[in-house]
Amino acid sequence: MRHRRKGRVLGRSPKHQRALLRSLATALFLTERDAEFDENAPKVKGRIITTISKAKEVRPLVEKCVTIARRSLAAQEAAAEHDSSAERGSEEWKTWRNSERWNAWNQAIAPVVAARRRCVQLLGDKQAVGILFDDIAPRFADRPGGYTRIVRLAKPRLGDAGVRAILEFVGVRDRVVQRSEKPSFDTPEESADSSEEVEEEVTAEAQVTAEAQVNDAAETESEKDAD
């Protein structure tokens, strides 16, 4: 029996499986880094391509890390009120370090430090954790979950024909569904102008018809007189 052993095995031992998921989550966070002068820069930021089974397994880990970082934003904003912008080691910084402001800052920043340590424990990469807390978490400050999406690819993987999928963050390449609106061919002003034009044309045609009838009647009378 598989008591408390949920999820896919992925053909690996438990340690290998955890290392694989940690590596995939770290790779997804590192795609958001500043790779302007990096030789191995990511092709698309916030996106990795893997098999659909691995994407479904790593997604809960990514969502959990983003939630931990997002919940620490309030404590980070509270600590910023007591922070000092002085350079570390300067006289101003030493004065701030020995003041009551530092004690208030230390108490306010404690949840953020605990959250960072927890994410380092889950991911095992300090650079990825820094990107998570500095760039990704503020982006989803007002979003209570659902930070990633999985898109299945039509072309399978070469070699074993594995089903591939895209795991990416939402909010960048979202599809906007636009409902079709009933076309309005004429505006009220144009419709009023067109109705007036139609009335004028009808009146003109009626006058022409009446004149033609009068002319025909006159010609008929003249022919009778001649006979």
C-alpha positions in Angstrom: 0.0 0.0 0.0 1.1 3.5 -0.8 0.2 5.3 2.4 1.0 9.1 2.3 2.8 8.7 -1.0 0.9 10.8 -3.4 2.0 12.1 -6.7 3.9 10.6 -9.7 7.0 8.5 -9.2 8.5 9.6 -12.5 10.7 6.4 -12.6 13.0 7.7 -9.9 13.9 7.1 -6.3 12.4 9.6 -3.8 15.6 11.6 -3.4 16.1 11.8 -7.1 12.5 12.8 -7.6 12.8 15.7 -5.1 16.1 16.8 -6.7 14.4 16.8 -10.1 11.4 18.9 -9.0 13.7 21.3 -7.1 15.8 21.7 -10.2 12.8 22.4 -12.5 11.4 25.0 -10.1 14.7 26.7 -9.8 15.1 26.8 -13.6 11.7 28.4 -13.9 12.6 31.2 -11.4 16.0 31.7 -13.0 14.5 32.5 -16.4 13.4 35.8 -14.8 17.0 36.8 -14.1 18.8 39.7 -15.9 20.7 37.7 -18.5 21.8 40.5 -20.8 25.5 39.4 -20.7 24.8 35.8 -20.0 26.0 33.2 -22.6 23.2 30.8 -21.6 20.4 33.3 -21.6 16.8 31.9 -21.5 14.9 32.2 -24.8 11.7 33.3 -23.1 11.4 34.7 -19.6 9.2 33.0 -17.2 8.9 29.8 -19.2 10.4 26.3 -19.3 9.5 23.3 -21.5 9.4 19.8 -20.0 7.2 16.8 -20.1 3.6 17.2 -19.1 4.0 14.8 -16.1 6.9 16.7 -14.7 5.1 20.0 -15.3 2.1 18.8 -13.3 4.3 17.6 -10.5 6.5 20.7 -10.2 3.6 23.2 -10.4 2.5 22.8 -6.8 6.1 23.4 -5.6 6.3 26.6 -7.6 2.9 27.8 -6.4 3.9 27.1 -2.8 7.1 29.1 -3.1 5.3 32.1 -4.7 2.6 32.0 -2.0 5.3 32.1 0.8 7.0 35.0 -0.9 3.8 36.9 -1.5 2.6 36.6 2.1 5.9 38.2 3.3 5.4 41.4 1.3 3.3 43.0 4.1 6.1 42.4 6.6 8.7 43.7 4.1 6.7 46.9 3.6 6.4 47.4 7.4 10.1 46.9 7.8 10.9 49.4 5.1 9.5 52.2 7.3 12.2 51.6 9.9 15.0 50.9 7.4 18.1 53.1 6.8 19.4 54.1 3.4 22.9 54.7 4.8 25.9 52.7 3.6 26.7 49.7 5.7 29.6 50.5 8.0 29.2 54.3 7.9 28.7 56.4 11.0 25.1 57.0 10.1 24.5 53.3 9.7 26.2 52.6 13.1 24.0 55.2 14.7 20.9 53.6 13.2 22.2 50.1 14.3 22.3 51.2 17.9 18.9 53.0 17.9 15.4 51.9 18.6 14.6 52.0 14.9 16.9 49.0 14.3 15.0 47.0 17.0 11.7 47.9 15.3 13.2 47.0 11.9 14.5 43.7 13.2 11.2 42.6 14.6 9.4 43.6 11.4 11.8 41.9 9.1 11.8 38.6 11.0 8.9 37.0 9.0 10.6 37.9 5.7 13.9 36.2 6.8 11.9 33.1 7.9 10.1 33.0 4.5 13.4 33.3 2.6 14.9 30.5 4.7 11.9 28.3 4.0 12.2 28.9 0.2 15.9 28.3 0.3 15.1 25.0 2.0 12.6 24.1 -0.7 14.6 25.2 -3.7 18.2 25.1 -2.6 19.3 28.1 -4.7 19.8 31.5 -3.2 19.8 33.3 -6.5 16.4 31.8 -7.4 15.1 32.8 -4.0 16.3 36.4 -4.5 14.6 36.6 -7.9 11.4 35.1 -6.4 11.2 37.7 -3.5 12.4 40.7 -5.5 10.7 40.3 -8.9 8.1 37.6 -9.0 6.3 38.1 -5.6 5.5 41.8 -6.1 4.0 40.9 -9.5 1.4 38.6 -7.9 0.7 40.7 -4.8 -3.0 41.0 -5.6 -3.4 37.4 -7.0 -4.5 34.8 -4.4 -3.2 31.7 -6.3 -3.0 30.4 -9.8 0.4 31.9 -10.7 1.4 29.4 -13.4 -0.2 27.6 -16.4 0.5 24.4 -18.3 0.1 24.4 -22.1 0.4 21.1 -23.9 2.5 21.1 -27.0 1.4 19.3 -30.2 4.9 18.2 -31.2 6.2 15.3 -29.1 9.8 15.0 -27.8 12.3 13.4 -30.2 13.6 10.0 -29.2 10.8 8.7 -27.0 7.8 10.7 -28.3 7.1 12.0 -24.8 4.3 14.6 -24.5 5.8 18.0 -23.9 4.3 21.0 -22.2 5.1 24.6 -21.4 5.1 25.7 -17.7 5.0 29.5 -17.5 3.9 32.3 -15.3 0.6 34.0 -16.0 0.1 37.7 -16.6 2.5 38.2 -19.6 1.1 36.1 -22.5 -2.5 35.8 -21.4 -5.2 35.3 -24.0 -7.8 38.1 -24.0 -11.2 36.8 -25.0 -13.2 39.5 -26.9 -16.9 39.0 -27.4 -18.2 39.9 -30.8 -20.5 42.9 -30.9 -23.5 43.4 -33.1 -22.4 45.7 -35.9 -24.0 49.1 -36.0 -24.0 50.1 -39.7 -25.4 53.6 -39.2 -25.2 56.1 -36.4 -28.4 57.9 -35.3 -27.3 61.1 -37.1 -26.4 59.2 -40.3 -29.7 57.3 -40.1 -31.7 60.5 -39.7 -29.8 62.1 -42.7 -30.4 59.0 -44.8 -34.1 59.0 -44.0 -34.4 62.6 -45.0 -32.6 61.8 -48.2 -34.9 58.9 -48.9 -38.0 61.1 -48.3 -36.6 63.8 -50.7 -35.9 61.1 -53.4 -39.4 59.7 -53.0 -41.0 63.2 -53.3 -38.9 63.9 -56.4 -40.0 60.6 -58.0 -43.6 61.3 -57.1 -43.4 64.8 -58.8 -41.8 63.3 -61.9 -44.5 60.6 -62.1 -47.2 63.2 -61.7 -45.7 65.4 -64.4 -45.4 62.4 -66.7 -49.1 61.5 -66.1 -50.2 65.1 -66.9 -48.1 65.1 -70.1 -49.6 61.8 -71.2 -53.1 63.0 -70.5 -52.5 66.2 -72.5 -51.1 64.2 -75.4 -54.1 61.9 -75.4 -56.6 64.9 -75.5 -54.7 66.5 -78.4 -54.8 63.3 -80.3 -58.6 63.0 -79.8 -59.1 66.6 -81.0 -57.1 65.9 -84.1 -59.3 63.0 -84.9 
